Amino acid sequence: MSYQIQTYFLVIEEADLQDLRSDIRSDTTVPACLQVGDTDYEVDICYRGAYTRKFRKKSYMIEFIQPRAFSGANVIHLNAEYKDPSLIRNKLSLDFFQDIGVLSPESQHVDLIRNGSLKGVYLRLESVDEMFLRKRGLPLGPIYYAVSDRANFSQNNKGKPKSSLTSGYRRAFGNISDDEYLIELIKQINTIHHSNFPQTISQYIDISNYARWMAGAVCTMNNDGFTRNYALYRNSETGLFEIIPWDYDATWGRKINGSNMRYNYVPIGGKKNNHLSFLLLQTPEFRKLYREILEEILETKFTVQYLENKVTSLHQALRSHILQDPYKNKDIDKFDEEAEVIFQFIRDRAAYLKRRLVYLDL
């Protein structure tokens, strides 16, 4: 089945649009109407992102008011993917995580027309929240977004004590009392004696999930993904935290500004300022598990052979839509080159990681 790209029709009253534009940093929503297919939705909308808010092509957060749900979600994000010349890296990454057994958001490209004017291709992202869990039949539990580099699993940041152990996180679902679970996790990571670390930390975090997430982040090479661009979900049945990837546009050989990122930019153990990863890699049990998972992925999933059809089909499906995108159509020549850029990155990155596997040996 070919990749389908729907058109979303967004209508915002001019006064509300001016309110939105008056402070691009504000998370205050304005009312709007979104039409998808034959259904009209009353929604609230605001800009989303951090540094991306200054770009000409803005990204949006949309909350559904009436009806309350759309495609099993109450909140969706429309990402402009403005600095990614391919516009597919985020989706490619999140689908890759699903393929290697890591819980991750669904995504789909759409065309956005606002007040009758085409605003181009966007990536619709599922929000990681209560509906995310319900849609998958998962036990409800608190969810935290890592929104800054302070979400480094440490009690310190840049050599200074944090004002709060929840610093760097934003609670997306749950109650204030749930923060104690996150605080206890950070405390345990930083106070467990090294001799007891493997046994004790496995009572707080799903180690297998963490190893697979880490392998995915290392393969796709999200430089920011080790201390932000993830969500933590505490499964209320197991009592364990699980980690979920989020915002993976600066991957597959591109930095957040769209420039090239060399295949060896991120080491095989990820960024060392992720304190949990650093400690886990000191323990033989985790190093062995991580090595086995990474080696398996390098042989089966992180290959041009496995990913070629996915990349090619997304790339081909988007091309005619990119030509109509008022913000991206002048870059069509660069877009045309991006599939091979991604393939070459996979070849180079996989070869580099295979050479470095020896450093994970006990």
C-alpha positions as CSV (number, residue, x, y, z in Angstrom):
1,M,0.0,0.0,0.0
2,S,1.4,3.4,-1.0
3,Y,2.1,6.1,1.6
4,Q,-1.0,8.3,1.8
5,I,-0.6,12.1,2.6
6,Q,-3.8,13.7,3.7
7,T,-4.6,17.4,3.6
8,Y,-5.6,19.1,6.8
9,F,-7.6,22.3,6.6
10,L,-7.0,24.7,9.5
11,V,-9.1,27.9,10.0
12,I,-8.0,30.5,12.6
13,E,-9.8,33.8,13.0
14,E,-7.6,36.7,12.1
15,A,-7.7,38.2,15.6
16,D,-6.7,34.8,17.1
17,L,-3.9,34.4,14.5
18,Q,-2.5,37.8,15.5
19,D,-2.6,36.7,19.2
20,L,-0.7,33.6,18.2
21,R,1.9,35.7,16.4
22,S,2.2,38.4,19.1
23,D,4.3,36.1,21.3
24,I,5.8,33.1,19.6
25,R,7.2,31.8,22.9
26,S,3.8,31.6,24.5
27,D,2.1,28.2,25.0
28,T,-1.3,30.0,25.4
29,T,-3.7,28.4,22.9
30,V,-6.2,30.1,20.6
31,P,-9.4,28.5,19.2
32,A,-9.5,27.2,15.7
33,C,-11.2,24.7,13.4
34,L,-9.5,21.7,11.8
35,Q,-11.1,19.8,9.0
36,V,-9.8,16.3,8.2
37,G,-11.7,14.4,5.6
38,D,-15.4,14.9,6.2
39,T,-15.1,15.8,9.9
40,D,-14.7,19.3,11.5
41,Y,-13.0,19.5,14.8
42,E,-13.1,22.4,17.3
43,V,-9.5,22.7,18.5
44,D,-7.1,24.8,20.5
45,I,-3.8,25.5,18.9
46,C,-0.4,27.1,19.8
47,Y,3.1,27.1,18.4
48,R,5.4,24.3,19.7
49,G,9.1,23.6,20.0
50,A,12.1,25.5,21.4
51,Y,14.5,27.0,18.9
52,T,12.2,26.0,16.0
53,R,9.7,28.7,16.9
54,K,11.8,31.3,15.3
55,F,11.7,29.6,11.9
56,R,9.5,31.0,9.1
57,K,7.6,27.7,8.9
58,K,6.2,27.2,12.4
59,S,5.3,23.9,14.2
60,Y,2.0,23.5,16.1
61,M,0.4,21.7,19.1
62,I,-3.3,21.0,18.5
63,E,-5.7,19.9,21.3
64,F,-9.0,18.5,20.3
65,I,-12.0,20.0,22.1
66,Q,-15.1,18.8,20.1
67,P,-15.0,15.9,19.3
68,R,-12.4,15.2,22.1
69,A,-10.5,12.6,20.2
70,F,-8.9,12.3,16.7
71,S,-7.4,8.9,15.6
72,G,-7.2,7.8,19.2
73,A,-5.5,11.0,20.4
74,N,-6.5,14.1,22.3
75,V,-3.4,16.1,21.3
76,I,-1.3,16.0,18.2
77,H,1.8,17.9,17.0
78,L,2.3,19.2,13.5
79,N,6.1,19.5,13.0
80,A,7.4,21.6,10.2
81,E,10.7,19.6,10.1
82,Y,12.1,22.8,8.7
83,K,15.8,22.1,8.9
84,D,15.7,18.5,7.7
85,P,16.2,18.6,3.9
86,S,14.5,15.2,3.6
87,L,11.6,15.9,5.9
88,I,11.6,12.1,6.7
89,R,14.3,11.7,9.4
90,N,11.9,12.1,12.4
91,K,9.4,9.5,11.0
92,L,12.2,7.2,9.9
93,S,13.7,7.3,13.4
94,L,10.4,6.7,15.3
95,D,9.5,3.8,12.9
96,F,13.0,2.4,13.4
97,F,12.5,2.4,17.2
98,Q,9.2,0.5,16.7
99,D,11.0,-2.0,14.5
100,I,13.7,-2.7,17.2
101,G,11.1,-3.2,19.9
102,V,11.0,0.3,21.6
103,L,7.7,2.0,22.3
104,S,7.5,5.1,20.2
105,P,4.9,7.6,18.8
106,E,3.1,7.1,15.5
107,S,3.7,9.7,12.8
108,Q,2.3,10.6,9.4
109,H,3.1,13.3,6.8
110,V,0.2,15.7,5.9
111,D,-0.3,18.8,3.8
112,L,-1.5,21.8,5.8
113,I,-3.7,24.5,4.4
114,R,-4.3,27.4,6.8
115,N,-7.1,29.9,6.0
116,G,-7.0,28.8,2.4
117,S,-3.2,29.1,2.0
118,L,-1.0,26.1,1.6
119,K,1.6,26.0,4.3
120,G,3.3,22.9,3.1
121,V,4.3,19.4,4.3
122,Y,4.1,18.7,8.0
123,L,4.7,15.6,10.2
124,R,1.8,14.7,12.4
125,L,3.2,13.3,15.7
126,E,1.3,11.4,18.3
127,S,1.6,12.9,21.8
128,V,3.0,10.7,24.5
129,D,0.2,11.1,27.1
130,E,-2.7,9.2,28.7
131,M,-4.3,8.6,25.3
132,F,-1.0,7.1,24.0
133,L,-1.2,4.5,26.8
134,R,-4.9,3.8,26.4
135,K,-4.6,3.3,22.7
136,R,-2.0,0.6,23.3
137,G,-3.8,-1.0,26.2
138,L,-0.9,-0.2,28.5
139,P,-1.3,0.4,32.3
140,L,-1.7,4.0,33.2
141,G,1.2,5.7,34.8
142,P,3.0,9.0,35.0
143,I,4.8,10.3,31.9
144,Y,7.6,12.9,31.9
145,Y,9.1,14.7,28.9
146,A,12.8,15.5,29.0
147,V,12.7,19.1,27.9
148,S,16.3,20.3,28.6
149,D,19.8,19.0,29.1
150,R,19.1,19.0,32.9
151,A,17.3,15.7,32.3
152,N,20.6,13.9,32.5
153,F,19.8,11.4,35.3
154,S,22.2,13.2,37.6
155,Q,21.8,15.4,40.7
156,N,24.1,17.9,39.1
157,N,24.1,19.9,35.9
158,K,27.3,21.4,34.5
159,G,29.0,20.9,37.8
160,K,26.4,22.5,39.9
161,P,23.7,20.9,42.1
162,K,20.2,21.0,40.6
163,S,17.5,23.1,42.4
164,S,15.2,20.1,42.0
165,L,15.6,16.5,41.0
166,T,12.7,16.9,38.6
167,S,14.6,19.7,36.8
168,G,14.7,19.2,33.1
169,Y,11.4,17.3,33.1
170,R,7.8,18.3,32.4
171,R,5.0,16.1,33.6
172,A,2.7,15.2,30.7
173,F,0.5,12.8,32.6
174,G,-0.1,12.0,36.2
175,N,-0.3,13.9,39.5
176,I,2.2,15.9,41.5
177,S,2.5,13.0,43.9
178,D,3.9,10.9,41.1
179,D,6.9,13.2,41.0
180,E,8.2,11.2,44.0
181,Y,8.7,8.2,41.7
182,L,10.9,10.3,39.5
183,I,12.8,11.8,42.4
184,E,13.4,8.4,43.9
185,L,14.7,7.2,40.5
186,I,17.2,10.0,40.3
187,K,18.3,9.5,43.9
188,Q,18.8,5.8,43.5
189,I,20.9,6.3,40.3
190,N,23.2,8.7,42.1
191,T,23.5,6.9,45.5
192,I,23.5,3.2,44.9
193,H,26.9,1.6,45.7
194,H,28.5,0.3,42.5
195,S,28.6,-3.2,43.8
196,N,24.8,-3.2,44.2
197,F,24.0,-1.1,41.2
198,P,22.9,-3.7,38.6
199,Q,20.5,-5.5,41.0
200,T,19.1,-2.3,42.6
201,I,18.6,-0.2,39.5
202,S,16.7,-3.0,37.8
203,Q,14.0,-2.4,40.5
204,Y,13.4,1.1,39.1
205,I,13.9,1.0,35.4
206,D,13.3,-1.5,32.6
207,I,16.9,-2.4,31.7
208,S,16.1,-4.3,28.5
209,N,14.0,-1.4,27.2
210,Y,16.7,1.1,28.2
211,A,19.4,-0.9,26.3
212,R,17.2,-1.1,23.2
213,W,16.4,2.6,23.3
214,M,20.1,3.4,23.8
215,A,21.0,1.2,20.8
216,G,18.4,3.0,18.7
217,A,19.6,6.5,19.8
218,V,23.2,5.5,19.0
219,C,22.4,4.1,15.6
220,T,20.3,7.0,14.5
221,M,22.8,9.3,16.2
222,N,20.5,11.8,17.9
223,N,23.1,14.0,19.6
224,D,20.5,15.7,21.8
225,G,18.6,12.4,22.5
226,F,20.6,11.3,25.5
227,T,19.7,14.2,27.9
228,R,16.4,15.4,26.2
229,N,14.1,14.3,23.3
230,Y,12.8,11.4,25.3
231,A,9.9,10.6,27.6
232,L,9.8,8.5,30.8
233,Y,6.8,6.4,31.5
234,R,6.3,4.5,34.8
235,N,4.4,1.3,34.2
236,S,2.1,1.0,37.2
237,E,2.0,-2.8,36.9
238,T,5.7,-3.4,36.8
239,G,6.7,-0.3,38.8
240,L,9.5,0.3,36.2
241,F,10.3,3.3,34.2
242,E,10.4,2.9,30.4
243,I,12.0,5.3,28.0
244,I,10.4,6.5,24.8
245,P,12.1,8.5,22.0
246,W,10.7,11.9,20.9
247,D,11.8,14.6,18.3
248,Y,14.3,12.8,16.2
249,D,14.6,15.1,13.2
250,A,18.4,15.8,13.8
251,T,19.5,12.3,13.0
252,W,20.8,10.1,10.2
253,G,23.7,12.3,9.6
254,R,22.2,15.8,10.1
255,K,22.5,18.3,12.9
256,I,19.7,20.4,14.3
257,N,20.6,23.2,11.8
258,G,20.6,20.8,8.9
259,S,24.3,20.6,8.4
260,N,26.3,17.4,8.1
261,M,27.1,15.4,11.2
262,R,30.0,13.0,10.8
263,Y,29.2,9.3,11.3
264,N,31.5,9.1,14.3
265,Y,30.2,12.2,16.0
266,V,28.4,10.3,18.8
267,P,30.4,7.4,20.5
268,I,29.1,3.9,20.8
269,G,28.2,4.5,24.4
270,G,26.2,7.6,23.7
271,K,26.9,11.0,25.3
272,K,28.7,10.7,28.6
273,N,26.7,13.4,30.3
274,N,23.8,10.9,30.5
275,H,24.7,9.7,34.0
276,L,22.5,6.6,33.9
277,S,24.1,5.3,30.6
278,F,27.5,6.1,32.0
279,L,26.9,4.1,35.2
280,L,25.2,1.2,33.4
281,L,28.1,0.8,31.0
282,Q,30.4,0.3,34.0
283,T,28.5,-2.9,34.9
284,P,29.4,-6.1,33.0
285,E,25.8,-7.4,32.9
286,F,24.5,-4.3,31.1
287,R,27.5,-4.0,28.8
288,K,26.9,-7.6,27.6
289,L,23.2,-7.0,27.1
290,Y,23.8,-3.7,25.3
291,R,26.5,-5.2,23.1
292,E,24.3,-8.2,22.1
293,I,21.3,-5.9,21.3
294,L,23.4,-3.5,19.3
295,E,25.2,-6.2,17.4
296,E,21.8,-7.8,16.5
297,I,20.4,-4.5,15.3
298,L,23.5,-3.8,13.2
299,E,23.1,-7.1,11.5
300,T,19.4,-7.1,10.9
301,K,17.7,-3.6,11.1
302,F,20.4,-0.9,10.7
303,T,21.3,-1.8,7.2
304,V,20.6,-0.2,3.8
305,Q,19.0,-3.5,2.7
306,Y,16.5,-3.3,5.5
307,L,15.8,0.4,5.3
308,E,16.0,1.1,1.6
309,N,12.4,0.5,0.7
310,K,11.2,2.5,3.6
311,V,13.4,5.5,2.8
312,T,12.7,5.3,-0.9
313,S,8.9,5.1,-0.5
314,L,8.8,8.0,1.9
315,H,11.1,10.1,-0.3
316,Q,9.1,9.4,-3.5
317,A,5.8,10.0,-1.9
318,L,6.8,13.4,-0.6
319,R,8.5,14.8,-3.7
320,S,5.4,16.2,-5.4
321,H,4.3,17.7,-2.1
322,I,7.7,19.3,-1.5
323,L,7.4,20.9,-4.9
324,Q,4.2,22.6,-3.7
325,D,5.6,23.6,-0.3
326,P,6.2,27.4,-0.3
327,Y,9.0,27.0,2.3
328,K,10.8,24.0,0.8
329,N,10.2,23.9,-3.0
330,K,13.4,25.9,-3.7
331,D,15.4,23.2,-2.0
332,I,14.2,20.4,-4.2
333,D,17.6,19.6,-5.6
334,K,18.9,19.1,-2.1
335,F,15.8,17.0,-1.3
336,D,16.5,14.8,-4.3
337,E,20.0,14.0,-2.9
338,E,18.9,13.1,0.6
339,A,18.0,9.5,0.2
340,E,21.6,8.7,-0.8
341,V,22.8,10.9,2.1
342,I,20.9,8.7,4.5
343,F,22.1,5.5,2.8
344,Q,25.7,6.6,3.0
345,F,25.3,7.5,6.6
346,I,23.9,4.1,7.4
347,R,26.9,2.4,5.7
348,D,29.4,4.6,7.4
349,R,27.8,4.6,10.9
350,A,27.2,0.8,10.9
351,A,30.8,0.1,9.9
352,Y,32.0,2.5,12.6
353,L,29.9,0.9,15.3
354,K,30.9,-2.6,14.3
355,R,34.5,-1.6,14.6
356,R,33.8,-0.1,18.1
357,L,31.9,-3.2,19.4
358,V,35.2,-4.5,20.8
359,Y,35.2,-1.7,23.3
360,L,32.0,-3.2,24.9
361,D,33.7,-6.5,25.4
362,L,34.2,-7.5,29.1
